[in-house]
Amino acid sequence: MSKVKEVKFPVKYCPHCGKSLAHKSFSFLNEYWKVDETVYFFWCAECDWQGEVKELKRFVAQELED
């Protein structure tokens, strides 16, 4: 009997309402790739919000003047 590998997604909470996506409320989470980007599409059953979250590999920001 083979062991099933558990997949863990880095998106665990809805960015709109903050509820857990692992809750018993049938939320949907899908991981896919666009060229070199990792994108997570999900739908939250608690607040009915759907959207995409992209994984950032690099973030560049300017320093603010004092």
N, C-alpha and C positions, 0 to 999 in steps of 0.2 A: 504494500500500500504506500503510495507516494504522499509526501508531506506537502500541503498547500502553502505556498509562500505568501505571507501577508504583505500587502502593499501599503506603505504609509505616505500620505500626501502632506506637504508642508502647510497647506491651507486647512486649518482645523476649525476656524470660526468665520461666520459671515461678516464681511467688512461693513455691511449696512446696519445690521441690528446686533451683532456680537454673539448671537446664539451659536451653539456648537453644531457643526455639520454632521457629527456622529450621533446626534440625538435620535431617538426612535421615530422622529418625524421624517420620513422618506425624502430627504434631501438628495440632490444629484451632484456628483463631482466627476469630471472627466479631464484627464491630462492628455495634451497633444503637443506636437512640435511644429513650429513655423521656422524653416531654415535652421538658425542656430538658437532660437528662443524656445523656452519651455512655457507653455500657456495652460492655465487651469480654468476650465469653464465650469461654472456651478450654478445651481438653483437652490435657494433656501426655502424650505417649506414653511418656516415660521413667518417670514415677512414677504414671501413671494417675490424676492429680488433675484435677478439673474445677471451674471456678468462674467468678465474674464479677469484673471489676475495673472500678470506676467512675472516670471522670475528674473530679477535683475542680477546680471553678472558684474556690472560696473556702474558706479554712480559718481558723477563729477558735479561739484557745486562750487560756486564762487564764494570767497570770504567777504563778509560785509564790512564796510568801513566803520571805524569807531566814531 
